[in-house]
Amino acid sequence: MTGNINLVGYGLSAIGGAIGVGLVFAAYINGVARQPEAQRVLQPIAFLGLALTEALAILGLVFAFVL
């Protein structure tokens, strides 16, 4: 029974990661639309936000299998 509950927890963390990625890229697109010349500055920040958000989702997957 505990394994099923862990996988439900991972499912919730995956949804959170998907929402986080959506928010990061929505902010990036909004920033570039307002100031196109800032695209070079904003793009690495958006990719860093993507990487950190996905890392948290992968960490949730690891914890689902460990616990």
PyRosetta script that sets phi, psi and omega in degrees:
from pyrosetta import init, pose_from_sequence

init()
pose = pose_from_sequence("MTGNINLVGYGLSAIGGAIGVGLVFAAYINGVARQPEAQRVLQPIAFLGLALTEALAILGLVFAFVL")
pose.set_psi(1, -34.5)
pose.set_omega(1, -177.9)
pose.set_phi(2, -68.8)
pose.set_psi(2, -31.8)
pose.set_omega(2, 178.5)
pose.set_phi(3, -63.4)
pose.set_psi(3, -38.7)
pose.set_omega(3, 178.9)
pose.set_phi(4, -66.7)
pose.set_psi(4, -37.5)
pose.set_omega(4, 179.4)
pose.set_phi(5, -68.3)
pose.set_psi(5, -36.7)
pose.set_omega(5, 177.4)
pose.set_phi(6, -62.7)
pose.set_psi(6, -40.7)
pose.set_omega(6, -179.2)
pose.set_phi(7, -70.1)
pose.set_psi(7, -30.4)
pose.set_omega(7, 173.8)
pose.set_phi(8, -65.9)
pose.set_psi(8, -39.4)
pose.set_omega(8, 176.5)
pose.set_phi(9, -63.0)
pose.set_psi(9, -39.8)
pose.set_omega(9, 177.1)
pose.set_phi(10, -65.7)
pose.set_psi(10, -39.0)
pose.set_omega(10, 177.6)
pose.set_phi(11, -59.2)
pose.set_psi(11, -41.3)
pose.set_omega(11, 177.4)
pose.set_phi(12, -66.7)
pose.set_psi(12, -38.0)
pose.set_omega(12, 178.9)
pose.set_phi(13, -69.8)
pose.set_psi(13, -31.5)
pose.set_omega(13, 177.3)
pose.set_phi(14, -68.0)
pose.set_psi(14, -37.4)
pose.set_omega(14, 176.2)
pose.set_phi(15, -64.6)
pose.set_psi(15, -40.4)
pose.set_omega(15, 177.6)
pose.set_phi(16, -62.7)
pose.set_psi(16, -40.1)
pose.set_omega(16, 177.6)
pose.set_phi(17, -64.8)
pose.set_psi(17, -39.1)
pose.set_omega(17, 178.9)
pose.set_phi(18, -65.5)
pose.set_psi(18, -40.6)
pose.set_omega(18, 177.3)
pose.set_phi(19, -65.7)
pose.set_psi(19, -39.6)
pose.set_omega(19, 178.8)
pose.set_phi(20, -62.7)
pose.set_psi(20, -43.5)
pose.set_omega(20, 178.5)
pose.set_phi(21, -63.9)
pose.set_psi(21, -40.8)
pose.set_omega(21, 177.9)
pose.set_phi(22, -61.5)
pose.set_psi(22, -41.2)
pose.set_omega(22, 179.0)
pose.set_phi(23, -68.3)
pose.set_psi(23, -38.9)
pose.set_omega(23, 179.6)
pose.set_phi(24, -62.4)
pose.set_psi(24, -48.4)
pose.set_omega(24, -177.0)
pose.set_phi(25, -76.0)
pose.set_psi(25, -25.8)
pose.set_omega(25, 173.5)
pose.set_phi(26, -66.0)
pose.set_psi(26, -40.7)
pose.set_omega(26, 177.6)
pose.set_phi(27, -67.4)
pose.set_psi(27, -38.3)
pose.set_omega(27, 178.1)
pose.set_phi(28, -63.5)
pose.set_psi(28, -46.7)
pose.set_omega(28, -179.4)
pose.set_phi(29, -64.7)
pose.set_psi(29, -39.6)
pose.set_omega(29, 178.4)
pose.set_phi(30, -64.1)
pose.set_psi(30, -42.3)
pose.set_omega(30, 179.7)
pose.set_phi(31, -66.5)
pose.set_psi(31, -40.7)
pose.set_omega(31, 179.1)
pose.set_phi(32, -70.8)
pose.set_psi(32, -33.6)
pose.set_omega(32, 178.2)
pose.set_phi(33, -67.1)
pose.set_psi(33, -33.3)
pose.set_omega(33, 179.9)
pose.set_phi(34, -79.5)
pose.set_psi(34, -39.2)
pose.set_omega(34, -179.7)
pose.set_phi(35, -136.4)
pose.set_psi(35, 90.0)
pose.set_omega(35, -177.8)
pose.set_phi(36, -61.2)
pose.set_psi(36, -27.0)
pose.set_omega(36, -179.7)
pose.set_phi(37, -72.2)
pose.set_psi(37, -14.3)
pose.set_omega(37, 179.0)
pose.set_phi(38, -90.4)
pose.set_psi(38, 8.8)
pose.set_omega(38, -176.9)
pose.set_phi(39, -62.1)
pose.set_psi(39, -38.3)
pose.set_omega(39, 180.0)
pose.set_phi(40, -65.8)
pose.set_psi(40, -29.8)
pose.set_omega(40, 179.3)
pose.set_phi(41, -82.6)
pose.set_psi(41, -38.5)
pose.set_omega(41, -174.5)
pose.set_phi(42, -78.8)
pose.set_psi(42, -28.8)
pose.set_omega(42, -175.4)
pose.set_phi(43, -63.5)
pose.set_psi(43, -46.7)
pose.set_omega(43, 177.3)
pose.set_phi(44, -63.5)
pose.set_psi(44, -33.3)
pose.set_omega(44, 178.3)
pose.set_phi(45, -67.5)
pose.set_psi(45, -38.8)
pose.set_omega(45, 178.4)
pose.set_phi(46, -66.1)
pose.set_psi(46, -41.2)
pose.set_omega(46, 179.3)
pose.set_phi(47, -68.8)
pose.set_psi(47, -34.2)
pose.set_omega(47, 175.4)
pose.set_phi(48, -65.6)
pose.set_psi(48, -41.9)
pose.set_omega(48, 176.1)
pose.set_phi(49, -62.9)
pose.set_psi(49, -39.1)
pose.set_omega(49, 176.2)
pose.set_phi(50, -62.0)
pose.set_psi(50, -46.3)
pose.set_omega(50, -177.9)
pose.set_phi(51, -63.8)
pose.set_psi(51, -43.0)
pose.set_omega(51, -179.8)
pose.set_phi(52, -67.3)
pose.set_psi(52, -38.7)
pose.set_omega(52, 179.2)
pose.set_phi(53, -66.6)
pose.set_psi(53, -43.5)
pose.set_omega(53, 178.6)
pose.set_phi(54, -68.4)
pose.set_psi(54, -33.3)
pose.set_omega(54, 177.4)
pose.set_phi(55, -63.2)
pose.set_psi(55, -37.4)
pose.set_omega(55, 177.7)
pose.set_phi(56, -67.4)
pose.set_psi(56, -36.3)
pose.set_omega(56, 177.2)
pose.set_phi(57, -67.7)
pose.set_psi(57, -39.9)
pose.set_omega(57, 177.6)
pose.set_phi(58, -67.4)
pose.set_psi(58, -37.1)
pose.set_omega(58, 176.1)
pose.set_phi(59, -62.3)
pose.set_psi(59, -37.9)
pose.set_omega(59, 175.3)
pose.set_phi(60, -62.9)
pose.set_psi(60, -38.4)
pose.set_omega(60, 176.9)
pose.set_phi(61, -64.3)
pose.set_psi(61, -42.7)
pose.set_omega(61, 179.3)
pose.set_phi(62, -62.6)
pose.set_psi(62, -45.5)
pose.set_omega(62, -179.9)
pose.set_phi(63, -65.7)
pose.set_psi(63, -30.7)
pose.set_omega(63, 178.6)
pose.set_phi(64, -65.3)
pose.set_psi(64, -35.7)
pose.set_omega(64, 180.0)
pose.set_phi(65, -85.0)
pose.set_psi(65, -29.6)
pose.set_omega(65, -178.7)
pose.set_phi(66, -75.3)
pose.set_psi(66, -45.0)
pose.set_omega(66, -177.9)
pose.set_phi(67, -81.0)
pose.dump_pdb("model.pdb")
